[in-house]
Amino acid sequence: MATATTNIQSVEVEVRYDRTNQSQLAKQAPQLSTELASIQIQDQQSLDSANQLIMSCDQWLKAVDRIMDPVRDATHKAWKAAIGAQDEFKAPVQKPLAVLKAAAAQFIANARAEAQREQLRLEAEQRRVNEAAAKEAAAALRAAGASRAEIKQAKEEIRAVPAPVAAPAVEASSGMALRTYYSVELESLEAFLRYLLTDRTQLIMFAQSNKFKEAVETELRSEASRLKDKYSIPGTRLVKKASGAWRG
């Protein structure tokens, strides 16, 4: 008997199976495996023999399932109960904690974004001030008889004066680290595909992506099943794979 117990709930599952049949099936496995690996289909007689072996192996697999399914189901039931109990135990703290963490992270992110906007404003203002000061200094130096090189150097030095630094109103508290995760949502497949045709590097990257290839093939599979031998889409090929079905 297998038992899973927590402070919130407990579940008891009883598992019974025939160990005698299990031992017999285990003894049959090597012979069946050898026969499966060695049989060759060359004519009707060998096809019939292969068919008999297939049906025997199917029966063997079903016998194993009859023994092991109760074990698997009971284990899965206990696992689900344990996971459910764990989630239930943590929920009163975990759910509001997640909300608070998100609020704290967003508060810092907003402060940093505001500081960045202020920094851009300060830099634009500093450029305006520097440019006015550079023109004023150049006029004064020119009136004083300074050379072009001296005037140019003076203007460059004034233009290089940095803007004040806009610091965020708040910073991450001790023990806290703020991370920004970036992802993408596809808004228009048509626009994206048009873009790929203009960027060969990206086109090659997606062409070599197994996940992208699998996604496209998955989407086209229903079209191939519907059209069968009439299927014809440029850049793809119809793949047919025979699959037998056995009763018994």
C-alpha positions in Angstrom: 0.0 0.0 0.0 1.3 3.5 -0.9 0.3 6.5 1.3 0.9 10.2 0.7 0.1 12.4 3.8 0.3 16.2 4.4 -0.9 18.6 7.1 -3.8 19.5 4.8 -5.0 16.3 3.4 -4.0 12.7 3.0 -4.6 10.1 0.3 -4.2 6.4 0.6 -4.0 4.2 -2.5 -3.8 0.4 -2.6 -1.9 -1.3 -5.3 -2.3 -5.0 -6.1 -0.8 -6.8 -9.1 0.1 -10.3 -10.1 3.8 -10.8 -9.5 3.6 -14.3 -11.0 2.4 -13.0 -14.4 4.9 -10.3 -14.2 7.7 -12.8 -13.9 6.4 -14.8 -16.8 6.2 -11.8 -19.0 9.7 -10.7 -18.1 11.0 -14.1 -19.2 9.2 -13.8 -22.6 10.7 -10.3 -23.3 14.2 -11.4 -24.6 12.8 -14.0 -27.0 10.2 -11.6 -28.4 12.8 -8.9 -28.8 15.2 -11.3 -30.7 12.4 -12.4 -33.0 11.3 -8.9 -33.8 14.9 -7.9 -34.6 15.6 -10.9 -36.8 12.4 -11.4 -38.8 12.5 -10.3 -42.5 9.5 -9.8 -44.7 10.2 -11.2 -48.2 7.0 -13.0 -49.3 3.4 -13.8 -48.2 4.6 -16.5 -45.8 7.1 -14.3 -44.0 4.5 -11.5 -44.0 2.0 -13.8 -42.3 4.6 -14.9 -39.8 5.4 -11.2 -39.1 1.7 -10.5 -38.6 1.4 -13.3 -36.1 4.5 -12.0 -34.2 3.1 -8.5 -34.2 -0.2 -9.7 -32.8 1.6 -11.8 -30.1 3.7 -8.8 -29.1 0.6 -6.6 -29.0 -1.0 -9.1 -26.6 2.2 -9.1 -24.5 2.2 -5.3 -24.3 -1.5 -5.3 -23.2 -0.7 -7.9 -20.5 2.1 -5.7 -19.2 -0.3 -2.7 -19.1 -2.9 -4.7 -17.2 -0.2 -5.3 -14.5 1.4 -1.9 -14.5 -1.5 0.4 -15.1 -2.8 0.2 -11.5 0.7 0.9 -10.2 1.1 3.9 -12.5 -2.4 5.2 -11.8 -2.0 4.9 -8.0 1.4 6.6 -8.1 -0.1 9.4 -10.3 -3.0 9.8 -7.9 -0.7 10.1 -4.9 1.6 12.6 -6.8 -1.4 14.8 -7.8 -2.7 14.8 -4.3 0.7 15.8 -2.9 1.1 18.6 -5.5 -2.4 19.8 -4.8 -1.8 19.8 -1.0 1.5 21.7 -1.5 -0.2 24.3 -3.7 -3.1 24.7 -1.2 -0.8 25.0 1.7 1.3 27.8 0.0 -1.6 29.6 -1.7 -2.6 32.1 1.1 1.0 33.5 1.1 2.2 32.7 -2.4 -0.6 34.5 -4.4 -0.5 37.9 -2.6 3.3 37.6 -2.4 3.4 37.3 -6.2 1.3 40.4 -6.5 3.5 42.4 -4.1 6.7 41.3 -5.9 5.2 42.4 -9.2 4.2 45.8 -7.7 7.6 46.4 -6.2 9.4 45.5 -9.4 7.0 47.7 -11.4 7.5 50.6 -9.0 11.2 50.5 -9.5 10.9 50.1 -13.3 8.6 53.1 -13.4 11.1 55.2 -11.4 13.9 54.2 -13.7 11.8 55.0 -16.8 11.0 58.4 -15.4 14.7 59.0 -14.6 15.6 58.1 -18.2 13.0 60.5 -19.6 14.4 63.2 -17.3 17.9 62.4 -18.4 17.0 62.8 -22.0 15.4 66.2 -21.2 18.5 67.3 -19.3 20.8 66.3 -22.1 18.7 68.1 -24.7 18.7 71.2 -22.5 22.5 70.9 -21.9 23.1 70.7 -25.6 21.1 73.9 -26.1 22.9 75.7 -23.4 26.3 74.4 -24.6 25.6 75.5 -28.2 24.6 79.0 -27.1 27.6 79.3 -24.9 29.9 78.0 -27.7 28.6 80.6 -30.1 29.0 83.3 -27.5 32.6 82.2 -26.7 33.5 82.0 -30.4 32.3 85.5 -31.0 34.3 86.8 -28.1 37.4 84.9 -29.2 37.0 86.1 -32.7 36.7 89.7 -31.6 39.9 89.2 -29.5 41.8 88.0 -32.6 42.0 84.3 -31.7 42.9 81.8 -34.4 40.4 79.4 -36.0 42.1 76.5 -34.2 41.7 78.2 -30.8 38.1 79.1 -31.5 37.3 75.5 -32.6 39.0 74.0 -29.5 37.1 76.4 -27.2 33.7 75.5 -28.9 34.5 71.7 -28.6 35.3 72.1 -24.9 32.1 73.9 -24.2 30.0 71.5 -26.2 31.5 68.6 -24.2 30.1 69.9 -20.9 28.0 67.0 -19.7 24.4 67.2 -18.5 23.5 66.6 -14.9 22.7 63.0 -14.0 19.0 62.3 -13.3 19.0 59.6 -10.6 15.9 57.4 -10.1 13.7 58.5 -7.1 14.0 55.0 -5.7 16.5 52.1 -5.9 16.1 48.3 -5.4 16.2 47.5 -1.7 18.9 45.3 -0.1 18.4 41.7 -1.3 16.3 42.7 -4.3 17.4 42.6 -7.9 15.4 43.9 -10.8 15.5 42.1 -14.1 13.8 43.0 -17.3 12.7 40.2 -19.6 12.0 40.8 -23.2 9.7 38.8 -25.4 7.8 39.2 -28.7 4.2 38.8 -29.7 3.5 38.2 -33.4 0.9 40.8 -34.5 0.9 40.2 -38.3 2.3 37.1 -39.8 2.0 38.6 -43.3 4.1 41.6 -42.3 6.7 39.4 -40.6 7.0 37.1 -43.6 7.5 40.2 -45.9 10.2 41.4 -43.5 12.0 38.0 -43.7 12.2 38.4 -47.5 14.2 41.7 -47.0 16.6 40.4 -44.3 18.5 37.4 -45.5 20.3 36.9 -42.2 17.0 36.5 -40.4 15.5 34.4 -43.2 18.4 31.9 -42.9 18.1 31.9 -39.1 14.4 30.9 -39.2 15.1 28.5 -42.1 17.5 26.6 -39.9 15.3 26.7 -36.8 13.9 23.3 -36.0 11.1 24.8 -33.9 10.0 27.1 -36.6 10.1 24.3 -39.2 8.1 22.0 -36.9 5.5 24.7 -36.3 5.0 25.3 -40.0 4.8 21.5 -40.7 2.3 21.1 -37.9 0.1 23.8 -39.3 0.3 22.3 -42.8 -0.4 18.7 -41.6 -4.2 19.2 -41.6 -4.0 20.6 -45.1 -2.1 17.6 -46.3 -4.6 15.2 -44.6 -7.5 17.1 -46.3 -6.0 17.3 -49.8 -4.0 14.0 -49.7 -2.3 13.5 -53.1 -3.6 16.8 -54.4 -1.6 18.7 -51.8 0.8 21.2 -53.5 2.3 24.2 -51.6 5.6 25.7 -52.9 8.6 25.1 -50.6 7.0 22.0 -49.1 6.7 18.4 -50.1 4.0 15.8 -49.3 5.3 13.0 -47.1 3.3 9.7 -47.0 4.0 7.1 -44.4 2.2 3.8 -44.3 0.8 2.7 -40.9 -0.8 -0.7 -40.2 -3.6 -1.4 -37.7 -4.1 -4.7 -35.9 -7.2 -6.0 -34.2 -7.2 -8.4 -31.3 
